[in-house]
Amino acid sequence: MILCVVDDDPVSLEALTFASRLGDVEALIFGEAEIDGYVARARRVVHERLDEYAPEAWAQAIVELAPEVVVAPGTDRGHEVLARVAARLEVPLAANVVEAELDGDALQLTRQRWGGSLLEEARLTGTPKLLTVAPHAVDAEPPGITTTVEDFTPTLSDDHFRVRVTRREEPAAGTARLDTARVVVGGGRGVGSKEGFGLLEELAGLLGGAVGGSRVVTNLGWRPHSDQVGQTGARIAPDLYIACGVSGAIQHIVGCKGAKRILVINKDQNAPIVARADWAVIGDLHEIVPAIVAELERRDG
């Protein structure tokens, strides 16, 4: 059995599409994710104590089903849960896979290494075979089939809840999510201060987008970690990414390379991100962004 782990992260649907290419797949749903049309069979995990994320409990549910292959999205949760499964069963885990095919008793695969700057060809053996799918490696494409969902209650003890989510901090109402926004306005050290992000928020608001930041920005406390775009933050795939004052370290490029178009606003024409851009405006963002905002406001009204 090929089992695909699904939660409410949109990247889960990409993982389902990826898993379906390996053969007959069954989804294991945590939470309220909707997957109708993607697979024929699914099991929704139901347990009185699983109203929030608990990685050891999720891992236990997977182990109980004894699948031959387990596919999970390459998110923080996906990596953590399959790492726990791998440790318990003493089998290898291939992370951030972009291509895979069954080859006898093994999986021949290609995966991202070094923040996506290197592609590695590998052969995965063991039972079960565990892999996570790199975000945005494939597009989510439902084949349009009817999905039958059954409830599944794993056997869980107190030990499975040693690590769990106990509280959530929700974003302000109306705030666009980085992982689903069609436009993301990102800021780096060049924004200059926490207050400087007010300009970016104004621009994002006019475009119906979300605001992100580089790692240095979150380290300085200008934006919360949840706004970080990069290898250790969010990996985004908007129609347009507007990078303001971002130098473009490789860790940041990993996070934004899924964008369909990149517009850079930067004083430094030699900044690494300029080479990755579809368009670049060389100049002071504190002059250019207000001019864009003023033009958008004029057109709106």
C-alpha positions as CSV (number, residue, x, y, z in Angstrom):
1,M,0.0,0.0,0.0
2,I,1.2,3.5,-0.9
3,L,0.1,5.8,1.9
4,C,0.1,9.6,1.6
5,V,-0.1,11.8,4.7
6,V,-2.5,14.7,4.3
7,D,-3.3,17.7,6.6
8,D,-4.7,21.1,6.0
9,D,-1.6,22.5,4.4
10,P,-2.2,23.1,0.6
11,V,1.2,21.4,-0.1
12,S,-0.5,18.1,0.9
13,L,-2.4,18.1,-2.3
14,E,0.8,18.3,-4.3
15,A,2.1,15.3,-2.3
16,L,-1.1,13.4,-3.2
17,T,-0.5,14.1,-6.9
18,F,3.1,13.0,-6.6
19,A,2.1,9.8,-4.7
20,S,-0.5,8.9,-7.3
21,R,2.2,8.7,-9.9
22,L,3.8,5.8,-8.0
23,G,0.7,3.6,-8.1
24,D,-2.5,3.0,-6.2
25,V,-2.5,5.4,-3.3
26,E,-4.6,5.8,-0.1
27,A,-4.7,9.1,1.8
28,L,-4.3,9.3,5.6
29,I,-6.1,12.5,6.6
30,F,-5.3,14.4,9.8
31,G,-7.7,17.3,10.5
32,E,-10.3,18.7,8.2
33,A,-8.4,18.5,4.9
34,E,-10.7,18.1,1.8
35,I,-9.3,15.8,-0.9
36,D,-12.3,14.7,-2.9
37,G,-11.3,14.0,-6.5
38,Y,-7.7,13.2,-5.7
39,V,-7.8,9.6,-4.6
40,A,-10.3,6.8,-4.5
41,R,-9.7,5.7,-0.9
42,A,-8.9,7.7,2.2
43,R,-8.9,7.2,6.0
44,R,-9.5,10.1,8.3
45,V,-7.8,9.8,11.7
46,V,-10.3,10.2,14.4
47,H,-9.3,10.2,18.1
48,E,-10.7,12.1,21.1
49,R,-7.2,13.5,21.9
50,L,-6.1,14.4,18.4
51,D,-7.8,17.8,18.0
52,E,-4.3,19.3,17.6
53,Y,-1.0,18.3,16.1
54,A,1.0,15.7,18.0
55,P,3.8,14.2,16.0
56,E,4.3,11.0,17.9
57,A,0.6,10.2,17.7
58,W,0.6,10.9,13.9
59,A,3.6,8.6,13.5
60,Q,1.9,5.9,15.5
61,A,-1.1,6.0,13.2
62,I,1.2,5.5,10.2
63,V,3.0,2.6,11.8
64,E,-0.2,0.8,12.7
65,L,-1.3,0.8,9.0
66,A,1.9,-0.9,8.0
67,P,2.2,0.6,4.5
68,E,4.9,-0.3,2.0
69,V,5.5,3.3,0.9
70,V,4.7,6.5,2.8
71,V,4.7,9.9,1.1
72,A,4.3,13.1,3.1
73,P,4.5,16.8,2.1
74,G,7.9,18.4,2.6
75,T,6.7,20.7,5.3
76,D,7.8,21.0,8.9
77,R,5.1,18.6,10.0
78,G,5.8,16.1,7.1
79,H,9.5,16.0,7.8
80,E,9.0,15.7,11.6
81,V,6.4,12.9,11.5
82,L,8.3,10.8,9.0
83,A,11.5,11.3,10.8
84,R,9.8,9.8,13.9
85,V,8.5,6.9,11.8
86,A,12.0,6.3,10.4
87,A,13.5,6.3,13.9
88,R,11.0,3.8,15.3
89,L,11.2,1.4,12.4
90,E,15.0,1.9,11.8
91,V,14.5,2.6,8.0
92,P,15.9,5.5,5.9
93,L,14.0,8.6,5.0
94,A,14.5,10.6,1.7
95,A,13.5,14.2,2.2
96,N,12.6,16.9,-0.4
97,V,12.1,14.4,-3.3
98,V,11.2,15.9,-6.7
99,E,11.0,12.7,-8.8
100,A,10.5,9.1,-8.0
101,E,9.7,5.8,-9.6
102,L,9.4,2.2,-8.4
103,D,12.3,0.0,-9.6
104,G,11.7,-3.5,-8.3
105,D,11.9,-3.5,-4.6
106,A,13.4,0.0,-4.4
107,L,12.5,3.6,-5.3
108,Q,14.8,5.4,-7.7
109,L,14.5,9.1,-6.9
110,T,15.9,12.6,-7.3
111,R,15.9,14.9,-4.3
112,Q,17.0,18.4,-3.5
113,R,20.2,18.9,-1.4
114,W,22.0,21.9,-0.1
115,G,18.9,24.1,-0.1
116,G,17.9,23.1,-3.6
117,S,21.2,24.1,-5.2
118,L,22.1,20.4,-5.8
119,L,20.0,17.5,-7.2
120,E,21.0,14.1,-5.9
121,E,20.1,10.8,-7.6
122,A,19.5,8.1,-4.9
123,R,18.0,4.7,-4.5
124,L,15.7,4.1,-1.5
125,T,15.3,0.6,0.0
126,G,13.8,-0.7,3.2
127,T,10.2,-1.3,4.3
128,P,8.4,0.9,4.5
129,K,10.0,3.4,2.1
130,L,9.6,6.9,3.5
131,L,9.8,10.1,1.5
132,T,8.7,13.7,1.7
133,V,8.0,15.7,-1.5
134,A,9.7,19.1,-2.0
135,P,7.1,21.9,-1.9
136,H,6.0,23.0,-5.4
137,A,7.9,20.2,-7.1
138,V,4.6,19.2,-8.8
139,D,1.3,20.9,-9.3
140,A,-1.7,19.6,-7.5
141,E,-3.8,17.9,-10.2
142,P,-6.9,16.0,-9.1
143,P,-7.9,13.3,-11.6
144,G,-11.6,13.9,-10.7
145,I,-12.4,10.6,-9.1
146,T,-14.9,10.0,-6.3
147,T,-13.2,9.7,-2.9
148,T,-14.5,7.2,-0.3
149,V,-13.4,8.2,3.3
150,E,-13.5,5.9,6.3
151,D,-12.7,6.8,9.9
152,F,-9.6,5.3,11.4
153,T,-8.9,5.4,15.2
154,P,-5.3,4.5,16.1
155,T,-4.3,3.0,19.5
156,L,-2.7,5.8,21.4
157,S,-1.3,6.3,24.9
158,D,-0.1,9.2,27.0
159,D,3.4,8.7,25.6
160,H,2.2,9.7,22.1
161,F,1.2,13.1,23.4
162,R,4.5,14.2,25.1
163,V,4.8,16.7,22.2
164,R,1.7,18.4,21.1
165,V,0.3,21.8,20.1
166,T,-1.3,23.4,23.1
167,R,-2.1,26.9,21.8
168,R,-2.3,28.8,18.5
169,E,-1.6,32.4,17.6
170,E,-3.8,33.2,14.7
171,P,-3.0,36.1,12.2
172,A,-5.2,39.1,12.1
173,A,-8.5,38.7,10.3
174,G,-8.2,39.4,6.6
175,T,-4.4,38.7,6.5
176,A,-3.4,36.7,3.5
177,R,-1.4,33.5,4.0
178,L,2.1,33.4,2.6
179,D,1.7,29.8,1.3
180,T,-1.5,30.6,-0.7
181,A,-1.2,34.3,-1.6
182,R,-1.1,35.1,-5.3
183,V,1.2,38.1,-4.5
184,V,3.9,38.3,-1.8
185,V,5.8,41.4,-1.0
186,G,9.0,40.5,0.8
187,G,11.4,42.7,2.7
188,G,15.1,42.4,3.6
189,R,17.6,44.4,5.6
190,G,17.2,47.2,3.1
191,V,13.8,48.0,4.5
192,G,15.7,49.6,7.3
193,S,13.4,49.0,10.3
194,K,10.3,47.4,11.7
195,E,8.4,50.5,10.9
196,G,9.7,50.4,7.4
197,F,7.5,47.4,6.7
198,G,4.5,49.7,6.8
199,L,5.2,50.6,3.2
200,L,5.3,46.9,2.2
201,E,2.1,46.2,4.1
202,E,0.4,49.1,2.2
203,L,1.6,47.7,-1.2
204,A,0.5,44.2,-0.3
205,G,-2.9,45.4,0.8
206,L,-3.5,47.1,-2.5
207,L,-2.5,44.0,-4.4
208,G,-4.4,41.6,-2.1
209,G,-1.2,39.9,-1.1
210,A,0.9,38.9,1.9
211,V,4.0,40.3,3.4
212,G,7.1,38.2,4.0
213,G,10.7,38.8,5.1
214,S,14.2,37.4,4.9
215,R,15.8,35.5,7.8
216,V,17.8,38.6,8.9
217,V,14.5,40.5,9.2
218,T,13.0,37.9,11.6
219,N,16.3,37.7,13.5
220,L,16.2,41.4,14.1
221,G,12.6,41.2,15.3
222,W,11.2,43.3,12.5
223,R,8.8,40.5,11.5
224,P,7.6,37.3,13.3
225,H,9.2,34.0,12.2
226,S,5.9,33.0,10.6
227,D,6.6,35.7,8.0
228,Q,10.0,34.3,7.0
229,V,10.5,33.2,3.4
230,G,13.4,30.8,3.0
231,Q,14.9,27.4,3.6
232,T,14.0,27.4,7.3
233,G,10.8,29.4,6.8
234,A,7.9,29.4,4.3
235,R,8.4,28.2,0.7
236,I,6.1,30.3,-1.5
237,A,4.8,29.9,-5.0
238,P,2.8,33.1,-5.8
239,D,2.1,34.5,-9.2
240,L,4.3,37.5,-8.3
241,Y,7.0,37.9,-5.7
242,I,8.1,41.5,-5.1
243,A,11.5,41.5,-3.2
244,C,12.3,44.8,-1.6
245,G,15.8,45.3,-0.2
246,V,16.5,41.6,-0.2
247,S,20.1,40.6,-1.1
248,G,19.1,37.0,-2.0
249,A,21.1,34.6,0.1
250,I,20.7,31.0,-1.2
251,Q,18.5,30.2,1.9
252,H,16.0,32.9,0.8
253,I,16.1,31.8,-2.9
254,V,15.1,28.3,-1.8
255,G,12.0,29.9,-0.3
256,C,10.9,32.0,-3.2
257,K,12.1,30.0,-6.3
258,G,8.6,28.6,-6.7
259,A,7.3,32.1,-7.6
260,K,6.1,32.4,-11.2
261,R,7.5,35.9,-11.6
262,I,10.0,37.9,-9.4
263,L,10.3,41.6,-9.3
264,V,13.3,43.0,-7.4
265,I,13.6,46.5,-6.0
266,N,17.1,47.0,-4.8
267,K,19.9,49.7,-4.7
268,D,22.5,47.1,-5.5
269,Q,22.4,45.9,-9.1
270,N,24.9,43.1,-8.1
271,A,22.7,41.6,-5.4
272,P,22.4,37.9,-6.0
273,I,18.6,38.0,-6.2
274,V,18.8,40.4,-9.2
275,A,20.2,37.5,-11.3
276,R,17.1,35.5,-10.4
277,A,14.6,38.2,-11.2
278,D,12.3,38.6,-14.2
279,W,12.3,42.3,-13.6
280,A,14.6,44.5,-11.5
281,V,14.2,48.2,-10.5
282,I,17.6,49.5,-9.3
283,G,17.0,52.2,-6.8
284,D,15.9,53.2,-3.3
285,L,12.8,51.1,-2.3
286,H,11.7,54.0,0.0
287,E,11.2,56.1,-3.1
288,I,10.0,53.4,-5.5
289,V,7.5,51.6,-3.3
290,P,5.6,54.8,-2.4
291,A,5.5,55.7,-6.1
292,I,4.0,52.3,-6.9
293,V,1.5,52.7,-4.1
294,A,0.5,56.2,-5.3
295,E,-0.1,54.9,-8.9
296,L,-2.2,51.9,-7.7
297,E,-4.3,54.2,-5.5
298,R,-4.7,56.6,-8.5
299,R,-5.9,53.8,-10.7
300,D,-8.3,52.5,-8.0
301,G,-9.8,55.7,-7.5
